Amino acid sequence: MRQEFRATANDHGRRLETVVRKLLPRLGLAPLHRSMRRGDIRLNGKKATPETKVCEGDTVEIWDALLGGSGVGAKPENRRSLGGLPFEESWILFQSEDFLVINKPSGLLVQGDKSGEQSLDDLVKIRLATGMEPSLSFRPGPLHRLDRPTSGIVVFSASLRGARKFTQAMVDGEVYKVYWALLQGELSRTLALESPLTRDEVRKLTFVDPEGRASHTQFVPLVHAGGLTLTEVRIATGRTHQIRAHARQAGFPLAGDSKYSARPWPRSAPRPWFLHARRLECGLLPPLEAAVDLATVQYLASSLKVFFPHTDQ
């Protein structure tokens, strides 16, 4: 016998292979294709190729033997510390049928890694689970990333439609991001850097390389204090560690960012360095701004004598 699974709007337009791999996560690609050729996996009662597009309302049929122990219908994996940090409603900057936009706290991973540590992605999935239309293949997830110590705006997809539109907007250069960063040294003028960057995945380090990928960063000084500069950072590309690498190249690394040649901050600091995704503009969303957490504002003011211009706190 076969079990039937009904496709919804969040499966519409996806390849049958993509949908079935979500339903059978432990089945290898070769056995999956073989099962389709044999007819053990069907679409609307008929054999179909892996490339066949699934439409809303279609029925995916899977032979019972393939479902045994496959994990279909299983709850999302619980990470080791899941529940240790509750989702805070105050993090939400915007929510719609397509998007959930979060002001991420510093110290929280955007997406889980091999450590199994709790991530923002875990919390968002739980937060959205009850209100979302069921789907065979779509799961909400982050549409861009921030490093663990970096705080500020992260956009999550709440629908397949939203994920596709935002991804295309990024490809088309229609997503405008502004960060706040505290640099070591006193920067007195606007700097624009266009040095190409390469990522060393072994050392987890990004560096300037003539053969690297085009990267564009602009640093605009806002406030000077005690050999430090609070800057507004505008990026036209989104390479991993782009701001950190370009800041070091300019001779003004992020204050505290020892990985990129700065003097480390004391352990008492609420974060290892300060980088905050402050503003995001995109035609798919209203203009959004994210406040800096009070602990960071107080630490920078009391210990480093850095005060935010037009601060929300």
Secondary structure, 3 states (H helix, E strand, C coil): CEEEEECCHHHCCCEHHHHHHHHCCCCCHHHHHHHHHHCCEEECCECCCCCCECCCCCEEEEEHHHHCCCCCCCCCCCCCCCCCCCCCHHHEEEECCCEEEEEECCCCECCCCCCCCCEHHHHHHHHHHCCCCCCCCCCCEECCCCCCCCEEEEEEECCHHHHHHHHHHHHCCCCEEEEEEEEECCCCCCEEECCCEEEECCCCEEEECCCCECCCEEEEEEEEECCEEEEEEEECCCCCCHHHHHHHHCCCCECECHHHCCCECCCCCCCCCCEEEEEEEECCEEEEECCCCHHHHHHHHHHCCCCCCCCCC
